[in-house]
Amino acid sequence: MDVLERIKQQVESNPIIIYMKGTPQFPQCGFSSRAAAALQDCGEKFAYVNVLADPEIFENLPRFADWPTFPQVYINGELVGGCDITLELHASGELQKMVKEAAKHWPSAEEEGAG
């Protein structure tokens, strides 16, 4: 499968997903750490992709949504943004609302990661 198709499939099949450096438990970048913490604070499960473990996604994700940096947060198939936007939405309470609404669309099967 083409890497852009793989990214599209991940974004469309996970109501909440973050592409980050590292994992939520072991972030390897301060920006990724703060964005993942904001999502965790919302209290709903979310998928993640460690871009450092997948060079194809690392190289091609910036082309997918025309967003040059990591992390990238997607909710309901739409790019929300990176660290700064995610933290601003969290501070205003908007991220929590978006995450709660998106969490209603999770498939019943439990899964960790999206990759």
MODELLER restraints for C-alpha pairs under 7 A, 6 or more apart:
rsr = mdl.restraints
at = mdl.atoms
rsr.add(forms.Gaussian(group=physical.xy_distance, feature=features.Distance(at['CA:3:A'], at['CA:56:A']), mean=6.56, stdev=0.5))
rsr.add(forms.Gaussian(group=physical.xy_distance, feature=features.Distance(at['CA:3:A'], at['CA:57:A']), mean=6.63, stdev=0.5))
rsr.add(forms.Gaussian(group=physical.xy_distance, feature=features.Distance(at['CA:4:A'], at['CA:64:A']), mean=6.48, stdev=0.5))
rsr.add(forms.Gaussian(group=physical.xy_distance, feature=features.Distance(at['CA:10:A'], at['CA:114:A']), mean=6.28, stdev=0.5))
rsr.add(forms.Gaussian(group=physical.xy_distance, feature=features.Distance(at['CA:11:A'], at['CA:17:A']), mean=6.74, stdev=0.5))
rsr.add(forms.Gaussian(group=physical.xy_distance, feature=features.Distance(at['CA:11:A'], at['CA:74:A']), mean=6.76, stdev=0.5))
rsr.add(forms.Gaussian(group=physical.xy_distance, feature=features.Distance(at['CA:11:A'], at['CA:77:A']), mean=5.27, stdev=0.5))
rsr.add(forms.Gaussian(group=physical.xy_distance, feature=features.Distance(at['CA:12:A'], at['CA:77:A']), mean=5.10, stdev=0.5))
rsr.add(forms.Gaussian(group=physical.xy_distance, feature=features.Distance(at['CA:14:A'], at['CA:47:A']), mean=6.53, stdev=0.5))
rsr.add(forms.Gaussian(group=physical.xy_distance, feature=features.Distance(at['CA:15:A'], at['CA:75:A']), mean=5.51, stdev=0.5))
rsr.add(forms.Gaussian(group=physical.xy_distance, feature=features.Distance(at['CA:15:A'], at['CA:76:A']), mean=4.63, stdev=0.5))
rsr.add(forms.Gaussian(group=physical.xy_distance, feature=features.Distance(at['CA:15:A'], at['CA:77:A']), mean=6.67, stdev=0.5))
rsr.add(forms.Gaussian(group=physical.xy_distance, feature=features.Distance(at['CA:15:A'], at['CA:102:A']), mean=5.52, stdev=0.5))
rsr.add(forms.Gaussian(group=physical.xy_distance, feature=features.Distance(at['CA:15:A'], at['CA:103:A']), mean=6.53, stdev=0.5))
rsr.add(forms.Gaussian(group=physical.xy_distance, feature=features.Distance(at['CA:15:A'], at['CA:105:A']), mean=6.26, stdev=0.5))
rsr.add(forms.Gaussian(group=physical.xy_distance, feature=features.Distance(at['CA:15:A'], at['CA:106:A']), mean=6.23, stdev=0.5))
rsr.add(forms.Gaussian(group=physical.xy_distance, feature=features.Distance(at['CA:16:A'], at['CA:46:A']), mean=5.02, stdev=0.5))
rsr.add(forms.Gaussian(group=physical.xy_distance, feature=features.Distance(at['CA:16:A'], at['CA:47:A']), mean=6.12, stdev=0.5))
rsr.add(forms.Gaussian(group=physical.xy_distance, feature=features.Distance(at['CA:16:A'], at['CA:74:A']), mean=5.86, stdev=0.5))
rsr.add(forms.Gaussian(group=physical.xy_distance, feature=features.Distance(at['CA:16:A'], at['CA:75:A']), mean=4.67, stdev=0.5))
rsr.add(forms.Gaussian(group=physical.xy_distance, feature=features.Distance(at['CA:16:A'], at['CA:76:A']), mean=6.46, stdev=0.5))
rsr.add(forms.Gaussian(group=physical.xy_distance, feature=features.Distance(at['CA:16:A'], at['CA:102:A']), mean=6.72, stdev=0.5))
rsr.add(forms.Gaussian(group=physical.xy_distance, feature=features.Distance(at['CA:17:A'], at['CA:46:A']), mean=5.60, stdev=0.5))
rsr.add(forms.Gaussian(group=physical.xy_distance, feature=features.Distance(at['CA:17:A'], at['CA:47:A']), mean=4.51, stdev=0.5))
rsr.add(forms.Gaussian(group=physical.xy_distance, feature=features.Distance(at['CA:17:A'], at['CA:48:A']), mean=5.21, stdev=0.5))
rsr.add(forms.Gaussian(group=physical.xy_distance, feature=features.Distance(at['CA:17:A'], at['CA:73:A']), mean=5.93, stdev=0.5))
rsr.add(forms.Gaussian(group=physical.xy_distance, feature=features.Distance(at['CA:17:A'], at['CA:74:A']), mean=5.36, stdev=0.5))
rsr.add(forms.Gaussian(group=physical.xy_distance, feature=features.Distance(at['CA:17:A'], at['CA:75:A']), mean=6.67, stdev=0.5))
rsr.add(forms.Gaussian(group=physical.xy_distance, feature=features.Distance(at['CA:18:A'], at['CA:47:A']), mean=6.46, stdev=0.5))
rsr.add(forms.Gaussian(group=physical.xy_distance, feature=features.Distance(at['CA:18:A'], at['CA:48:A']), mean=4.73, stdev=0.5))
rsr.add(forms.Gaussian(group=physical.xy_distance, feature=features.Distance(at['CA:18:A'], at['CA:49:A']), mean=6.44, stdev=0.5))
rsr.add(forms.Gaussian(group=physical.xy_distance, feature=features.Distance(at['CA:18:A'], at['CA:71:A']), mean=6.68, stdev=0.5))
rsr.add(forms.Gaussian(group=physical.xy_distance, feature=features.Distance(at['CA:18:A'], at['CA:72:A']), mean=5.61, stdev=0.5))
rsr.add(forms.Gaussian(group=physical.xy_distance, feature=features.Distance(at['CA:18:A'], at['CA:73:A']), mean=4.43, stdev=0.5))
rsr.add(forms.Gaussian(group=physical.xy_distance, feature=features.Distance(at['CA:18:A'], at['CA:74:A']), mean=6.29, stdev=0.5))
rsr.add(forms.Gaussian(group=physical.xy_distance, feature=features.Distance(at['CA:19:A'], at['CA:48:A']), mean=5.71, stdev=0.5))
rsr.add(forms.Gaussian(group=physical.xy_distance, feature=features.Distance(at['CA:19:A'], at['CA:49:A']), mean=4.84, stdev=0.5))
rsr.add(forms.Gaussian(group=physical.xy_distance, feature=features.Distance(at['CA:19:A'], at['CA:50:A']), mean=6.23, stdev=0.5))
rsr.add(forms.Gaussian(group=physical.xy_distance, feature=features.Distance(at['CA:19:A'], at['CA:51:A']), mean=6.31, stdev=0.5))
rsr.add(forms.Gaussian(group=physical.xy_distance, feature=features.Distance(at['CA:19:A'], at['CA:70:A']), mean=6.82, stdev=0.5))
rsr.add(forms.Gaussian(group=physical.xy_distance, feature=features.Distance(at['CA:19:A'], at['CA:71:A']), mean=5.39, stdev=0.5))
rsr.add(forms.Gaussian(group=physical.xy_distance, feature=features.Distance(at['CA:19:A'], at['CA:72:A']), mean=5.13, stdev=0.5))
rsr.add(forms.Gaussian(group=physical.xy_distance, feature=features.Distance(at['CA:19:A'], at['CA:73:A']), mean=6.49, stdev=0.5))
rsr.add(forms.Gaussian(group=physical.xy_distance, feature=features.Distance(at['CA:20:A'], at['CA:32:A']), mean=5.35, stdev=0.5))
rsr.add(forms.Gaussian(group=physical.xy_distance, feature=features.Distance(at['CA:20:A'], at['CA:49:A']), mean=6.22, stdev=0.5))
rsr.add(forms.Gaussian(group=physical.xy_distance, feature=features.Distance(at['CA:20:A'], at['CA:50:A']), mean=5.32, stdev=0.5))
rsr.add(forms.Gaussian(group=physical.xy_distance, feature=features.Distance(at['CA:20:A'], at['CA:51:A']), mean=5.82, stdev=0.5))
rsr.add(forms.Gaussian(group=physical.xy_distance, feature=features.Distance(at['CA:20:A'], at['CA:70:A']), mean=5.84, stdev=0.5))
rsr.add(forms.Gaussian(group=physical.xy_distance, feature=features.Distance(at['CA:20:A'], at['CA:71:A']), mean=4.48, stdev=0.5))
rsr.add(forms.Gaussian(group=physical.xy_distance, feature=features.Distance(at['CA:20:A'], at['CA:72:A']), mean=6.73, stdev=0.5))
rsr.add(forms.Gaussian(group=physical.xy_distance, feature=features.Distance(at['CA:21:A'], at['CA:27:A']), mean=6.16, stdev=0.5))
rsr.add(forms.Gaussian(group=physical.xy_distance, feature=features.Distance(at['CA:21:A'], at['CA:28:A']), mean=5.35, stdev=0.5))
rsr.add(forms.Gaussian(group=physical.xy_distance, feature=features.Distance(at['CA:21:A'], at['CA:29:A']), mean=5.91, stdev=0.5))
rsr.add(forms.Gaussian(group=physical.xy_distance, feature=features.Distance(at['CA:21:A'], at['CA:32:A']), mean=5.99, stdev=0.5))
rsr.add(forms.Gaussian(group=physical.xy_distance, feature=features.Distance(at['CA:21:A'], at['CA:50:A']), mean=5.38, stdev=0.5))
rsr.add(forms.Gaussian(group=physical.xy_distance, feature=features.Distance(at['CA:21:A'], at['CA:51:A']), mean=5.54, stdev=0.5))
rsr.add(forms.Gaussian(group=physical.xy_distance, feature=features.Distance(at['CA:21:A'], at['CA:52:A']), mean=5.67, stdev=0.5))
rsr.add(forms.Gaussian(group=physical.xy_distance, feature=features.Distance(at['CA:21:A'], at['CA:71:A']), mean=6.96, stdev=0.5))
rsr.add(forms.Gaussian(group=physical.xy_distance, feature=features.Distance(at['CA:22:A'], at['CA:28:A']), mean=4.75, stdev=0.5))
rsr.add(forms.Gaussian(group=physical.xy_distance, feature=features.Distance(at['CA:22:A'], at['CA:50:A']), mean=4.97, stdev=0.5))
rsr.add(forms.Gaussian(group=physical.xy_distance, feature=features.Distance(at['CA:22:A'], at['CA:52:A']), mean=6.56, stdev=0.5))
rsr.add(forms.Gaussian(group=physical.xy_distance, feature=features.Distance(at['CA:23:A'], at['CA:50:A']), mean=5.84, stdev=0.5))
rsr.add(forms.Gaussian(group=physical.xy_distance, feature=features.Distance(at['CA:24:A'], at['CA:33:A']), mean=6.79, stdev=0.5))
rsr.add(forms.Gaussian(group=physical.xy_distance, feature=features.Distance(at['CA:24:A'], at['CA:36:A']), mean=5.63, stdev=0.5))
rsr.add(forms.Gaussian(group=physical.xy_distance, feature=features.Distance(at['CA:27:A'], at['CA:33:A']), mean=5.19, stdev=0.5))
rsr.add(forms.Gaussian(group=physical.xy_distance, feature=features.Distance(at['CA:31:A'], at['CA:71:A']), mean=6.81, stdev=0.5))
rsr.add(forms.Gaussian(group=physical.xy_distance, feature=features.Distance(at['CA:31:A'], at['CA:83:A']), mean=5.60, stdev=0.5))
rsr.add(forms.Gaussian(group=physical.xy_distance, feature=features.Distance(at['CA:32:A'], at['CA:70:A']), mean=6.99, stdev=0.5))
rsr.add(forms.Gaussian(group=physical.xy_distance, feature=features.Distance(at['CA:32:A'], at['CA:71:A']), mean=5.26, stdev=0.5))
rsr.add(forms.Gaussian(group=physical.xy_distance, feature=features.Distance(at['CA:32:A'], at['CA:83:A']), mean=6.85, stdev=0.5))
rsr.add(forms.Gaussian(group=physical.xy_distance, feature=features.Distance(at['CA:34:A'], at['CA:83:A']), mean=6.85, stdev=0.5))
rsr.add(forms.Gaussian(group=physical.xy_distance, feature=features.Distance(at['CA:35:A'], at['CA:83:A']), mean=5.09, stdev=0.5))
rsr.add(forms.Gaussian(group=physical.xy_distance, feature=features.Distance(at['CA:35:A'], at['CA:86:A']), mean=6.14, stdev=0.5))
rsr.add(forms.Gaussian(group=physical.xy_distance, feature=features.Distance(at['CA:35:A'], at['CA:87:A']), mean=6.57, stdev=0.5))
rsr.add(forms.Gaussian(group=physical.xy_distance, feature=features.Distance(at['CA:38:A'], at['CA:87:A']), mean=6.58, stdev=0.5))
rsr.add(forms.Gaussian(group=physical.xy_distance, feature=features.Distance(at['CA:38:A'], at['CA:90:A']), mean=6.35, stdev=0.5))
rsr.add(forms.Gaussian(group=physical.xy_distance, feature=features.Distance(at['CA:42:A'], at['CA:96:A']), mean=5.15, stdev=0.5))
rsr.add(forms.Gaussian(group=physical.xy_distance, feature=features.Distance(at['CA:42:A'], at['CA:99:A']), mean=6.81, stdev=0.5))
rsr.add(forms.Gaussian(group=physical.xy_distance, feature=features.Distance(at['CA:44:A'], at['CA:100:A']), mean=6.91, stdev=0.5))
rsr.add(forms.Gaussian(group=physical.xy_distance, feature=features.Distance(at['CA:44:A'], at['CA:103:A']), mean=6.54, stdev=0.5))
rsr.add(forms.Gaussian(group=physical.xy_distance, feature=features.Distance(at['CA:47:A'], at['CA:112:A']), mean=6.22, stdev=0.5))
rsr.add(forms.Gaussian(group=physical.xy_distance, feature=features.Distance(at['CA:47:A'], at['CA:113:A']), mean=4.82, stdev=0.5))
rsr.add(forms.Gaussian(group=physical.xy_distance, feature=features.Distance(at['CA:47:A'], at['CA:114:A']), mean=5.59, stdev=0.5))
rsr.add(forms.Gaussian(group=physical.xy_distance, feature=features.Distance(at['CA:48:A'], at['CA:113:A']), mean=4.85, stdev=0.5))
rsr.add(forms.Gaussian(group=physical.xy_distance, feature=features.Distance(at['CA:48:A'], at['CA:114:A']), mean=5.84, stdev=0.5))
rsr.add(forms.Gaussian(group=physical.xy_distance, feature=features.Distance(at['CA:49:A'], at['CA:113:A']), mean=6.07, stdev=0.5))
rsr.add(forms.Gaussian(group=physical.xy_distance, feature=features.Distance(at['CA:49:A'], at['CA:114:A']), mean=5.95, stdev=0.5))
rsr.add(forms.Gaussian(group=physical.xy_distance, feature=features.Distance(at['CA:49:A'], at['CA:115:A']), mean=5.98, stdev=0.5))
rsr.add(forms.Gaussian(group=physical.xy_distance, feature=features.Distance(at['CA:51:A'], at['CA:57:A']), mean=6.03, stdev=0.5))
rsr.add(forms.Gaussian(group=physical.xy_distance, feature=features.Distance(at['CA:51:A'], at['CA:58:A']), mean=4.91, stdev=0.5))
rsr.add(forms.Gaussian(group=physical.xy_distance, feature=features.Distance(at['CA:52:A'], at['CA:58:A']), mean=6.58, stdev=0.5))
rsr.add(forms.Gaussian(group=physical.xy_distance, feature=features.Distance(at['CA:62:A'], at['CA:68:A']), mean=4.68, stdev=0.5))
rsr.add(forms.Gaussian(group=physical.xy_distance, feature=features.Distance(at['CA:62:A'], at['CA:69:A']), mean=6.70, stdev=0.5))
rsr.add(forms.Gaussian(group=physical.xy_distance, feature=features.Distance(at['CA:70:A'], at['CA:82:A']), mean=6.40, stdev=0.5))
rsr.add(forms.Gaussian(group=physical.xy_distance, feature=features.Distance(at['CA:71:A'], at['CA:82:A']), mean=5.24, stdev=0.5))
rsr.add(forms.Gaussian(group=physical.xy_distance, feature=features.Distance(at['CA:71:A'], at['CA:83:A']), mean=6.27, stdev=0.5))
rsr.add(forms.Gaussian(group=physical.xy_distance, feature=features.Distance(at['CA:72:A'], at['CA:81:A']), mean=5.61, stdev=0.5))
rsr.add(forms.Gaussian(group=physical.xy_distance, feature=features.Distance(at['CA:72:A'], at['CA:82:A']), mean=4.80, stdev=0.5))
rsr.add(forms.Gaussian(group=physical.xy_distance, feature=features.Distance(at['CA:73:A'], at['CA:79:A']), mean=5.98, stdev=0.5))
rsr.add(forms.Gaussian(group=physical.xy_distance, feature=features.Distance(at['CA:73:A'], at['CA:80:A']), mean=5.48, stdev=0.5))
rsr.add(forms.Gaussian(group=physical.xy_distance, feature=features.Distance(at['CA:73:A'], at['CA:81:A']), mean=5.61, stdev=0.5))
rsr.add(forms.Gaussian(group=physical.xy_distance, feature=features.Distance(at['CA:73:A'], at['CA:82:A']), mean=6.19, stdev=0.5))
rsr.add(forms.Gaussian(group=physical.xy_distance, feature=features.Distance(at['CA:74:A'], at['CA:80:A']), mean=5.37, stdev=0.5))
rsr.add(forms.Gaussian(group=physical.xy_distance, feature=features.Distance(at['CA:75:A'], at['CA:102:A']), mean=6.64, stdev=0.5))
rsr.add(forms.Gaussian(group=physical.xy_distance, feature=features.Distance(at['CA:76:A'], at['CA:102:A']), mean=6.09, stdev=0.5))
rsr.add(forms.Gaussian(group=physical.xy_distance, feature=features.Distance(at['CA:89:A'], at['CA:95:A']), mean=4.86, stdev=0.5))
rsr.add(forms.Gaussian(group=physical.xy_distance, feature=features.Distance(at['CA:90:A'], at['CA:96:A']), mean=6.51, stdev=0.5))
